[in-house]
Amino acid sequence: MSPSTSIGWIERARKFLSPSDVRRGGLLEGGGGNYELLSPSEHYEPEEFDEAAFPIVTSLPGPFPTSAQVKNLRRIPGIVPWTAYAIALVELAERASYYGVGGLFPNFVQRPLPPGGPGTGAPPAGSQITPGALGLGLQVSTALSVVFSLLAYTTPLLGGLLADMRWGKFKTIAVGTGIAGIAHVLSVYAALPSVLQNGGAFLPFLLGLLLLGGSAGLIKANIAPIMAEQYTPTEDYVSSLPNGEKVIVDREATIQRVMSAYYGSINVGAFLAVLSTFAEKYVGFWLAFLIPGVIFLFMPILLYVVQPHLVASPPPSTSALLDNYRQVRKLVGSSHGTRRHSTDREGRSHELLDAEAGDVIRACKFFGFFVIYNIADGGLNALVTSLAGSMTTNGVPNDFLGHANPLVIVIAIPILNRYIYPWISARGIPFGPVRRVVVGFLLAAGGMVWSALIQHAVYKTSPCGYQATICDVGTGVSPLSAWLILPAPILSGLSESLAIVSAMEIGYMMSPPSLRSIINSLFLFTQGISSALVLAFLPIMKDPYLVWPFTITTIMTLIATCGVWKMFRYLDDDHRS
C-alpha cells in the first residue's frame, strides 16, 4: 500500500473512528504513516491511548491536533496559493464573456429593430424604446435563453467525465476555450448592421449560442476543482503564528475561502457584462457582443502563464468512477453496505469505497433541492428583463438592473467571510453550511415575491393594462420606474452568497479526490434541470399571466427550504463537532 493511500485511510478513519480505534504502526519511507484498523475485540480503551506519546506522522505541514488542542486552540484558514487566484482570474474572463453575450439574448431575440434607430439594434436617442434585433417575441426569447442555460449546465457532466476519465482537467478547459472563441466570432458576425438588416442574423446567432453554451460546460466543470487542488493539505494541522500562538489551520475554512474566491470571480466577470448593456443601448449589438469577446482573449493568455505552476491533478482514470458506481449500486440496493476486508485494484478498501459512495449519494440528494432553488435564483431572468422593459427606464438599459446581482455578491462575500462569519462563530451561534443554505433559499423566495408584486403593479398602471409587454399606446410603458425591480436582484445576490458558496463547499468536502470534477458537474447539472423545468412555464409566459411564474416559484422554493432543513440539518451538527 502506498504512503498516500495509507494517509487517505487514516483521514477517513479520523472522521469516523475514535482515537482508540487507530493503532500506529511502523513508518513508511518518505515520512508517511502505516495504520491498521482493528476489529472491535482488539480496540484499546480510550484511557489507554496517549496522543502525546503516539503522535500521528503525516506529510502535513504540521502535526494533527490532539483532542485537547481541538477544544482549546483557535482555528484559522490556511494560505490560499497564488495559482488558485490565477485560475480565478481565468474564470473571471470566461464568465465576463459568457454573461456579456448571454445577457443580451432576451432583447436581441424578443424585440425587433427599433424604428427610427441606426439599424444596429440601438433605439433612437431619448426614447423609451428597448433595444432589439430579431423580433421573435417573449416566448421564443425565453425558450432560447433556456436552451442556452440548459447547454451550459448539462455539458459540465461531459466536461467532468472527459476530465476525470480521459483528458484531465487542464486539457478539457483548453478545448472548451477554443470552442468558445469560435462562438464569440459568430456572435459578433450575427450582430453586424448589414447582417441584421438583410435578415441573415438568426443562423449564425443560433450556432454561436449553441457553441458558447456547450463550451461553458467543458470549462466550468473543472475550474473550481483545480482551484481547490492548489491547497494541498488534506487535513487540519497545528501551526504557530509569528507571535508564538498555536492555532489549528482549518482545511474546511480554507476550502470555503477558495470557493468564495471562485464564486467572487464569477460575479466580478458577470458585473463586467454591464458594459455590454450600455453598448447595445447607445451603439448597437455588434459592439455589445465584441466587448465580451475582447475580455475573453485574456483567458488563453492566463492559462498559458499559470499552467506550469499548477499542482498536478489526479491522473484521468475510469477505475475510480466504476468502483464508486458499483459501491453506490450496492448501497442503494441494500439497507447496509457490504463490508469486506479486501481491496480494489488501486489498494482502497471496500469499507473506504462504501464511505465514499455514501458521500456521493448524500451530495446528490443535497444538490437535488437546488433544482427548485435555481428557478428562483435566475431561472426567470428573461421575465425580469422583459418586466423592466415595460417600465419607465429614462435612458437606463432594461437589462442593466439585473447586474446588481453580481455586484451584491462581490461585495457580500468578503464581508461575510471577514466580518459576519467570524462574529457569529465567536459568539457560539450555530450557522453551519446547511443553515446558510436555508437562509439563502428564503432570500431567493423573497426576491420572487417582490417580482410578482412589481409585475402586478405594472399591469395596473400600464397604458395597455394586462397587455403591458406588447404595449404601443402612448409611451408604451408603465409610469413606474424600472428601478423598483432592484430589490429582487439584491435579494438574489445575497441568497447566492450564502446558498451557492455553502453548497459548493459541502460538495467539495464530500467528493472523493478522483471524482471532484464529476461531483462539481452534478451540482452544475441541477442548473440544466432547472432550465428544462422553466420550459413548463412557457404557456403562462405571456400577458396577462406573468404574475403566476413568480408566484408558483415562490411556493416551490419554500417547500424546498423545508426539505433541506429536515433532511440535512444533521450536517451542521457534524460541522460543529
C-alpha positions as CSV (number, residue, x, y, z in Angstrom):
1,M,0.0,0.0,0.0
2,S,1.4,3.4,-0.9
3,P,2.1,6.2,1.6
4,S,-0.7,8.4,0.0
5,T,-3.2,5.5,0.3
6,S,-2.2,5.0,3.9
7,I,-2.8,8.7,4.7
8,G,-6.1,8.5,2.8
9,W,-7.1,5.6,5.1
10,I,-6.3,7.5,8.3
11,E,-8.0,10.6,7.1
12,R,-11.2,8.6,6.6
13,A,-10.6,6.8,9.9
14,R,-10.2,10.0,11.9
15,K,-13.6,11.1,10.6
16,F,-15.5,8.0,11.6
17,L,-13.5,6.4,14.5
18,S,-12.3,7.5,17.9
19,P,-8.5,7.7,18.6
20,S,-8.7,4.3,20.3
21,D,-9.8,2.8,17.0
22,V,-6.4,3.5,15.4
23,R,-3.1,1.9,16.3
24,R,0.1,3.4,14.9
25,G,2.3,1.0,13.1
26,G,5.8,1.3,11.6
27,L,6.8,4.4,9.5
28,L,6.8,4.2,5.7
29,E,9.6,5.6,3.6
30,G,9.0,9.4,3.0
31,G,7.6,10.0,6.4
32,G,4.1,8.6,5.9
33,G,2.3,6.6,8.5
34,N,1.1,3.0,8.2
35,Y,-2.1,2.3,10.2
36,E,-4.0,-0.8,10.8
37,L,-7.8,-0.8,11.6
38,L,-8.5,-3.1,14.5
39,S,-11.5,-5.4,14.9
40,P,-13.9,-4.4,17.7
41,S,-12.4,-7.1,20.0
42,E,-9.0,-5.6,19.7
43,H,-9.9,-1.9,20.5
44,Y,-7.9,-0.1,23.1
45,E,-9.9,1.6,25.8
46,P,-9.8,5.4,25.4
47,E,-8.0,5.9,28.7
48,E,-5.1,3.7,27.5
49,F,-4.4,5.9,24.4
50,D,-1.8,8.6,24.9
51,E,-1.9,11.1,22.0
52,A,1.2,12.9,23.1
53,A,3.2,9.7,23.3
54,F,2.0,8.4,20.0
55,P,1.7,11.4,17.6
56,I,0.4,10.6,14.1
57,V,3.0,11.2,11.5
58,T,1.8,12.6,8.2
59,S,3.0,14.7,5.3
60,L,1.1,17.7,6.5
61,P,2.9,21.0,7.3
62,G,2.3,20.4,11.0
63,P,1.1,17.7,13.4
64,F,-2.5,16.6,13.7
65,P,-4.3,18.4,16.6
66,T,-4.8,16.4,19.7
67,S,-8.2,16.2,21.4
68,A,-7.2,18.9,23.8
69,Q,-5.9,21.2,21.0
70,V,-9.2,20.7,19.1
71,K,-11.1,22.0,22.1
72,N,-8.8,24.9,23.1
73,L,-6.9,26.3,20.0
74,R,-8.2,28.9,17.7
75,R,-9.0,27.9,14.1
76,I,-7.8,29.9,11.1
77,P,-7.9,29.3,7.4
78,G,-4.7,28.4,5.6
79,I,-2.9,30.4,3.0
80,V,-4.5,30.1,-0.5
81,P,-1.8,29.6,-3.1
82,W,-1.4,32.3,-5.8
83,T,-2.1,29.7,-8.5
84,A,-5.7,29.3,-7.1
85,Y,-6.2,33.1,-7.5
86,A,-4.7,32.9,-11.0
87,I,-7.2,30.3,-12.0
88,A,-9.9,32.5,-10.5
89,L,-8.9,35.2,-13.0
90,V,-9.3,32.7,-15.8
91,E,-12.9,32.1,-14.5
92,L,-13.5,35.8,-14.3
93,A,-12.6,36.3,-18.0
94,E,-14.7,33.3,-19.0
95,R,-17.7,34.5,-17.1
96,A,-17.4,38.0,-18.3
97,S,-17.6,36.7,-21.9
98,Y,-20.4,34.3,-21.1
99,Y,-22.7,36.7,-19.3
100,G,-21.7,39.6,-21.6
101,V,-23.1,37.6,-24.6
102,G,-25.9,35.6,-22.8
103,G,-27.3,38.7,-21.0
104,L,-28.1,40.2,-24.4
105,F,-30.2,37.3,-25.7
106,P,-33.6,38.4,-24.3
107,N,-33.6,41.8,-26.0
108,F,-31.8,40.6,-29.2
109,V,-34.3,37.8,-29.8
110,Q,-37.5,39.2,-28.3
111,R,-37.7,42.7,-29.7
112,P,-37.5,44.0,-33.3
113,L,-35.0,46.6,-34.7
114,P,-36.2,49.8,-33.1
115,P,-38.0,52.1,-35.7
116,G,-36.0,55.3,-36.3
117,G,-32.8,53.7,-34.9
118,P,-29.5,53.4,-36.7
119,G,-30.1,49.8,-37.7
120,T,-27.7,48.4,-35.2
121,G,-30.3,47.4,-32.6
122,A,-29.9,50.6,-30.6
123,P,-33.1,52.7,-30.1
124,P,-33.4,56.4,-31.1
125,A,-31.8,58.7,-28.7
126,G,-34.1,60.0,-25.9
127,S,-36.8,57.4,-26.5
128,Q,-38.2,54.8,-24.1
129,I,-37.9,52.1,-26.7
130,T,-35.9,49.0,-25.8
131,P,-33.0,47.7,-27.9
132,G,-33.9,44.8,-30.2
133,A,-32.9,42.9,-33.3
134,L,-34.8,39.7,-34.3
135,G,-38.3,40.5,-33.1
136,L,-39.3,36.8,-32.3
137,G,-41.3,37.6,-29.1
138,L,-41.0,36.8,-25.4
139,Q,-41.8,33.0,-25.6
140,V,-39.1,32.4,-28.3
141,S,-36.7,34.6,-26.4
142,T,-37.3,32.7,-23.2
143,A,-37.0,29.3,-24.9
144,L,-33.6,30.2,-26.5
145,S,-32.3,31.6,-23.2
146,V,-33.4,28.3,-21.5
147,V,-31.7,26.3,-24.2
148,F,-28.5,28.3,-23.7
149,S,-28.6,27.7,-19.9
150,L,-29.5,24.1,-20.4
151,L,-26.4,23.5,-22.5
152,A,-24.2,25.5,-20.2
153,Y,-25.3,23.5,-17.2
154,T,-25.7,20.0,-18.6
155,T,-22.5,19.8,-20.6
156,P,-20.5,20.1,-17.4
157,L,-21.3,16.4,-17.0
158,L,-19.4,15.8,-20.3
159,G,-16.7,18.1,-19.1
160,G,-16.3,16.3,-15.8
161,L,-16.3,12.8,-17.4
162,L,-13.7,13.9,-20.0
163,A,-11.5,15.5,-17.3
164,D,-11.7,12.6,-14.8
165,M,-11.6,9.7,-17.2
166,R,-9.8,10.8,-20.4
167,W,-8.2,14.2,-20.9
168,G,-7.5,15.7,-17.5
169,K,-8.9,18.9,-16.2
170,F,-6.5,21.4,-17.9
171,K,-6.8,19.9,-21.4
172,T,-10.6,19.9,-21.1
173,I,-10.6,23.6,-20.1
174,A,-8.3,24.3,-23.1
175,V,-10.6,22.6,-25.6
176,G,-13.6,24.5,-24.2
177,T,-11.7,27.7,-24.6
178,G,-11.1,27.0,-28.3
179,I,-14.7,26.3,-29.0
180,A,-15.8,29.4,-27.1
181,G,-13.5,31.5,-29.3
182,I,-15.4,30.4,-32.4
183,A,-18.7,31.2,-30.7
184,H,-17.7,34.7,-30.0
185,V,-16.7,35.3,-33.6
186,L,-20.1,34.0,-34.8
187,S,-22.0,36.3,-32.3
188,V,-20.2,39.4,-33.5
189,Y,-20.9,38.5,-37.1
190,A,-24.6,38.0,-36.4
191,A,-24.8,41.4,-34.9
192,L,-23.2,43.4,-37.8
193,P,-25.7,46.0,-39.0
194,S,-25.6,44.7,-42.6
195,V,-26.4,41.1,-41.4
196,L,-29.2,42.4,-39.1
197,Q,-30.8,44.4,-41.9
198,N,-30.7,41.7,-44.6
199,G,-32.3,39.1,-42.3
200,G,-29.3,36.7,-42.1
201,A,-28.6,37.1,-38.4
202,F,-30.5,34.2,-36.9
203,L,-28.5,31.2,-38.1
204,P,-25.0,32.4,-37.1
205,F,-26.5,33.7,-33.9
206,L,-28.1,30.3,-33.1
207,L,-24.8,28.4,-33.9
208,G,-22.9,30.8,-31.7
209,L,-25.4,30.3,-28.9
210,L,-25.1,26.5,-29.1
211,L,-21.3,26.5,-29.2
212,L,-20.9,29.0,-26.4
213,G,-23.3,27.1,-24.2
214,G,-21.6,23.8,-24.8
215,S,-18.1,25.2,-24.3
216,A,-19.1,26.6,-21.0
217,G,-19.7,23.1,-19.6
218,L,-16.2,21.9,-20.5
219,I,-14.7,24.9,-18.7
220,K,-16.9,25.3,-15.7
221,A,-16.8,21.7,-14.6
222,N,-13.1,21.9,-13.9
223,I,-12.2,25.4,-12.7
224,A,-13.4,25.0,-9.1
225,P,-11.7,21.6,-8.6
226,I,-8.4,22.9,-10.0
227,M,-8.6,25.9,-7.7
228,A,-9.2,23.7,-4.6
229,E,-6.5,21.3,-5.5
230,Q,-3.9,24.0,-5.2
231,Y,-4.3,23.8,-1.4
232,T,-2.5,20.5,-0.8
233,P,-3.0,19.8,3.0
234,T,-5.6,17.0,3.3
235,E,-6.5,17.5,7.0
236,D,-6.4,20.1,9.8
237,Y,-3.0,20.6,11.4
238,V,-1.4,22.6,14.1
239,S,0.8,25.6,13.3
240,S,2.4,28.5,15.2
241,L,1.9,32.2,14.3
242,P,4.8,34.7,14.3
243,N,3.7,35.8,17.8
244,G,4.0,32.3,19.1
245,E,0.3,31.5,19.3
246,K,-0.5,27.9,18.4
247,V,-3.5,27.6,16.1
248,I,-5.3,24.9,14.1
249,V,-5.1,25.5,10.3
250,D,-8.6,24.5,9.3
251,R,-8.9,22.8,5.9
252,E,-12.7,23.4,5.7
253,A,-12.3,27.1,6.3
254,T,-9.5,27.2,3.7
255,I,-11.7,25.4,1.1
256,Q,-14.5,27.8,1.9
257,R,-12.1,30.7,1.2
258,V,-11.1,29.1,-2.1
259,M,-14.8,28.6,-3.1
260,S,-15.5,32.2,-2.2
261,A,-12.7,33.4,-4.4
262,Y,-14.1,31.2,-7.2
263,Y,-17.6,32.5,-6.8
264,G,-16.4,36.0,-6.4
265,S,-14.5,35.8,-9.7
266,I,-17.7,34.6,-11.4
267,N,-19.6,37.6,-10.3
268,V,-16.9,40.2,-11.0
269,G,-17.0,38.8,-14.5
270,A,-20.8,38.9,-14.6
271,F,-20.8,42.5,-13.4
272,L,-18.3,43.5,-16.2
273,A,-21.1,42.4,-18.6
274,V,-22.8,45.7,-17.7
275,L,-20.6,47.3,-20.4
276,S,-22.5,45.3,-23.0
277,T,-25.9,46.6,-21.8
278,F,-24.9,50.2,-22.4
279,A,-23.2,49.3,-25.7
280,E,-26.5,47.8,-27.0
281,K,-28.5,50.8,-25.8
282,Y,-26.3,53.5,-27.2
283,V,-24.3,52.0,-30.1
284,G,-25.6,48.6,-31.1
285,F,-25.3,44.8,-30.7
286,W,-22.1,44.5,-32.7
287,L,-20.2,46.4,-30.0
288,A,-22.2,44.7,-27.2
289,F,-21.0,41.3,-28.5
290,L,-17.5,42.4,-29.3
291,I,-16.7,43.6,-25.7
292,P,-17.1,40.2,-24.1
293,G,-15.1,38.7,-27.0
294,V,-12.2,41.0,-26.2
295,I,-12.3,40.2,-22.5
296,F,-12.3,36.5,-23.4
297,L,-8.9,36.9,-25.1
298,F,-7.3,37.2,-21.6
299,M,-8.4,33.6,-20.8
300,P,-6.0,31.6,-23.1
301,I,-3.1,34.0,-22.1
302,L,-3.7,33.4,-18.4
303,L,-4.0,29.6,-18.9
304,Y,-0.6,29.6,-20.7
305,V,1.1,31.5,-17.9
306,V,-0.3,29.6,-15.0
307,Q,-0.2,26.0,-16.4
308,P,3.5,25.2,-15.5
309,H,2.9,26.2,-11.9
310,L,-0.2,24.2,-11.1
311,V,-0.4,21.4,-8.6
312,A,-0.8,18.2,-10.6
313,S,-4.4,16.8,-10.6
314,P,-5.1,13.1,-10.1
315,P,-4.5,11.4,-13.5
316,P,-7.6,10.5,-15.5
317,S,-8.9,7.1,-14.7
318,T,-12.0,5.1,-15.4
319,S,-11.5,2.8,-12.4
320,A,-12.4,5.3,-9.7
321,L,-15.8,6.1,-11.3
322,L,-16.6,2.5,-12.0
323,D,-15.6,1.4,-8.5
324,N,-17.8,4.1,-6.9
325,Y,-20.6,3.3,-9.3
326,R,-20.6,-0.3,-8.1
327,Q,-20.5,0.7,-4.5
328,V,-23.4,3.1,-5.0
329,R,-25.4,0.4,-6.5
330,K,-24.7,-1.9,-3.6
331,L,-25.6,0.8,-1.0
332,V,-28.8,1.7,-2.9
333,G,-29.7,-1.9,-3.3
334,S,-29.4,-2.9,0.4
335,S,-30.1,-1.3,3.7
336,H,-26.5,-1.5,4.7
337,G,-23.2,-1.5,2.9
338,T,-21.4,-4.9,2.2
339,R,-18.3,-4.8,4.3
340,R,-15.4,-6.9,3.0
341,H,-11.8,-6.8,4.2
342,S,-10.4,-6.8,0.6
343,T,-9.1,-4.0,-1.6
344,D,-9.8,-2.8,-5.1
345,R,-7.3,-2.6,-7.9
346,E,-5.9,0.8,-6.5
347,G,-5.5,-0.5,-3.0
348,R,-8.6,1.1,-1.5
349,S,-10.6,-1.0,1.0
350,H,-14.3,-1.7,0.4
351,E,-15.0,0.0,3.7
352,L,-13.5,3.2,2.3
353,L,-15.3,2.7,-1.0
354,D,-18.6,2.3,0.8
355,A,-17.9,5.6,2.7
356,E,-17.0,7.4,-0.5
357,A,-20.1,6.1,-2.3
358,G,-22.3,7.1,0.7
359,D,-20.8,10.6,0.4
360,V,-21.7,10.7,-3.3
361,I,-25.3,9.7,-2.6
362,R,-25.7,12.3,0.1
363,A,-24.2,15.0,-2.1
364,C,-26.6,14.1,-5.0
365,K,-29.6,14.2,-2.6
366,F,-28.5,17.6,-1.3
367,F,-27.9,19.0,-4.7
368,G,-31.4,17.9,-5.8
369,F,-33.1,20.7,-3.9
370,F,-31.1,23.2,-5.9
371,V,-33.2,22.2,-9.0
372,I,-36.0,24.3,-7.4
373,Y,-33.8,27.0,-6.0
374,N,-32.2,27.8,-9.3
375,I,-35.5,28.7,-10.8
376,A,-35.9,31.3,-8.1
377,D,-32.3,32.4,-8.4
378,G,-32.0,33.5,-12.1
379,G,-34.2,31.0,-13.8
380,L,-36.8,33.6,-14.6
381,N,-34.3,36.4,-15.6
382,A,-35.8,36.7,-19.1
383,L,-39.2,37.6,-17.4
384,V,-37.5,40.2,-15.1
385,T,-35.7,41.8,-18.1
386,S,-39.0,41.9,-20.0
387,L,-40.7,43.4,-17.0
388,A,-38.2,46.2,-16.8
389,G,-38.8,46.9,-20.5
390,S,-42.4,47.5,-19.6
391,M,-41.5,50.2,-17.1
392,T,-40.1,53.7,-17.4
393,T,-36.2,53.4,-17.8
394,N,-35.3,57.1,-18.6
395,G,-32.2,56.0,-20.5
396,V,-31.1,53.1,-18.3
397,P,-30.9,49.8,-20.2
398,N,-33.7,47.5,-19.1
399,D,-31.2,44.6,-18.7
400,F,-28.8,46.8,-16.6
401,L,-30.6,46.3,-13.2
402,G,-30.1,42.6,-13.2
403,H,-26.4,43.3,-12.9
404,A,-27.0,44.4,-9.3
405,N,-26.9,40.6,-8.5
406,P,-23.2,40.0,-9.2
407,L,-22.3,43.4,-7.7
408,V,-24.1,42.4,-4.4
409,I,-22.2,39.1,-4.4
410,V,-18.8,40.7,-5.0
411,I,-19.5,43.0,-2.0
412,A,-21.2,40.5,0.2
413,I,-18.8,37.5,0.1
414,P,-15.8,39.4,1.6
415,I,-18.0,41.0,4.2
416,L,-19.4,37.6,5.2
417,N,-16.0,35.9,5.3
418,R,-14.1,38.7,7.1
419,Y,-16.7,40.0,9.5
420,I,-20.1,38.2,9.7
421,Y,-19.0,34.6,9.9
422,P,-16.2,35.2,12.5
423,W,-18.5,37.4,14.6
424,I,-21.2,34.6,14.6
425,S,-18.6,31.9,15.3
426,A,-17.0,33.9,18.2
427,R,-20.4,34.0,19.9
428,G,-21.1,30.3,19.5
429,I,-24.1,30.9,17.3
430,P,-24.8,27.8,15.1
431,F,-24.6,28.9,11.5
432,G,-23.1,26.0,9.6
433,P,-23.3,25.5,5.8
434,V,-26.8,24.0,5.9
435,R,-28.2,26.9,7.9
436,R,-26.6,29.2,5.4
437,V,-28.2,27.4,2.5
438,V,-31.6,27.6,4.2
439,V,-31.3,31.4,4.7
440,G,-30.2,31.6,1.1
441,F,-33.3,29.8,-0.1
442,L,-35.6,32.1,1.9
443,L,-33.9,35.2,0.4
444,A,-34.5,33.8,-3.1
445,A,-38.1,33.2,-2.3
446,G,-38.3,36.8,-1.1
447,G,-37.0,38.0,-4.5
448,M,-39.7,36.1,-6.3
449,V,-42.4,37.6,-4.1
450,W,-41.1,41.1,-4.9
451,S,-41.1,40.4,-8.6
452,A,-44.7,39.2,-8.5
453,L,-45.8,42.3,-6.7
454,I,-44.0,44.6,-9.3
455,Q,-45.5,42.7,-12.2
456,H,-48.9,43.1,-10.7
457,A,-48.3,46.8,-10.2
458,V,-47.2,47.2,-13.9
459,Y,-50.4,45.5,-15.1
460,K,-52.4,48.0,-13.0
461,T,-50.5,51.1,-14.3
462,S,-49.6,50.2,-17.9
463,P,-51.5,52.1,-20.7
464,C,-52.4,48.7,-22.1
465,G,-53.3,47.1,-18.7
466,Y,-52.8,43.4,-18.8
467,Q,-51.1,43.5,-22.2
468,A,-48.1,45.5,-20.9
469,T,-45.4,43.5,-22.6
470,I,-46.5,44.4,-26.2
471,C,-48.0,47.9,-25.4
472,D,-47.6,50.6,-28.0
473,V,-50.1,53.1,-26.6
474,G,-48.6,56.5,-25.6
475,T,-45.1,55.9,-24.3
476,G,-45.8,52.1,-24.3
477,V,-44.6,51.7,-20.7
478,S,-45.9,51.9,-17.2
479,P,-45.1,55.2,-15.4
480,L,-43.5,53.1,-12.6
481,S,-39.7,53.4,-12.5
482,A,-37.7,50.3,-13.6
483,W,-35.5,50.9,-10.5
484,L,-38.4,49.4,-8.4
485,I,-37.1,46.0,-9.6
486,L,-33.8,46.5,-7.8
487,P,-34.7,44.7,-4.5
488,A,-35.2,41.4,-6.5
489,P,-31.6,41.1,-7.8
490,I,-30.3,42.4,-4.5
491,L,-32.1,39.6,-2.6
492,S,-30.9,37.1,-5.2
493,G,-27.3,38.2,-4.8
494,L,-27.4,37.8,-1.0
495,S,-29.1,34.5,-1.5
496,E,-26.3,33.2,-3.7
497,S,-23.6,34.5,-1.4
498,L,-25.0,32.2,1.3
499,A,-26.5,29.2,-0.5
500,I,-24.3,28.6,-3.6
501,V,-20.9,29.1,-1.9
502,S,-22.0,26.8,1.0
503,A,-23.3,24.1,-1.4
504,M,-20.0,24.1,-3.3
505,E,-18.1,23.8,0.0
506,I,-20.3,20.8,1.1
507,G,-20.0,19.2,-2.4
508,Y,-16.2,19.5,-2.5
509,M,-15.7,18.2,1.1
510,M,-17.9,15.2,0.3
511,S,-16.2,14.4,-3.0
512,P,-13.7,11.6,-3.4
513,P,-10.5,13.2,-4.8
514,S,-10.6,11.3,-8.1
515,L,-14.2,12.4,-8.7
516,R,-14.3,16.1,-7.9
517,S,-14.9,17.3,-11.4
518,I,-17.8,14.9,-11.8
519,I,-19.3,15.8,-8.4
520,N,-18.9,19.5,-9.3
521,S,-20.6,18.8,-12.6
522,L,-23.5,17.2,-10.9
523,F,-24.1,20.4,-8.9
524,L,-23.9,22.4,-12.1
525,F,-26.3,19.9,-13.8
526,T,-29.0,21.0,-11.4
527,Q,-29.0,24.3,-13.3
528,G,-29.6,22.4,-16.5
529,I,-32.6,20.6,-15.0
530,S,-33.9,23.9,-13.7
531,S,-33.7,25.4,-17.1
532,A,-35.7,22.5,-18.5
533,L,-38.3,22.9,-15.9
534,V,-38.6,26.6,-16.8
535,L,-39.9,25.5,-20.1
536,A,-43.0,24.2,-18.3
537,F,-43.9,27.8,-17.6
538,L,-43.9,28.8,-21.3
539,P,-47.7,28.6,-21.7
540,I,-48.1,31.3,-19.0
541,M,-45.1,33.3,-20.0
542,K,-47.2,35.8,-21.8
543,D,-49.7,38.5,-20.9
544,P,-51.9,38.5,-18.8
545,Y,-50.4,35.6,-16.8
546,L,-46.9,36.9,-15.9
547,V,-47.5,37.1,-12.2
548,W,-48.0,33.4,-11.9
549,P,-44.5,32.1,-12.8
550,F,-43.1,34.2,-9.9
551,T,-45.9,33.1,-7.5
552,I,-45.5,29.4,-8.3
553,T,-41.7,29.6,-8.0
554,T,-42.1,31.2,-4.5
555,I,-44.2,28.3,-3.3
556,M,-41.9,25.6,-4.6
557,T,-38.8,27.3,-3.1
558,L,-40.4,27.5,0.3
559,I,-41.2,23.8,0.1
560,A,-37.6,23.0,-0.9
561,T,-36.3,25.1,2.0
562,C,-38.3,22.9,4.4
563,G,-36.9,19.8,2.7
564,V,-33.3,20.9,3.0
565,W,-33.7,21.6,6.7
566,K,-35.5,18.4,7.5
567,M,-33.1,16.1,5.6
568,F,-29.7,17.7,6.1
569,R,-29.6,19.7,9.3
570,Y,-27.5,16.9,10.8
571,L,-24.6,18.0,8.6
572,D,-24.4,21.2,10.6
573,D,-24.2,19.1,13.8
574,D,-21.3,17.2,12.2
575,H,-19.7,20.6,11.2
576,R,-19.9,21.9,14.8
577,S,-18.4,18.7,16.3
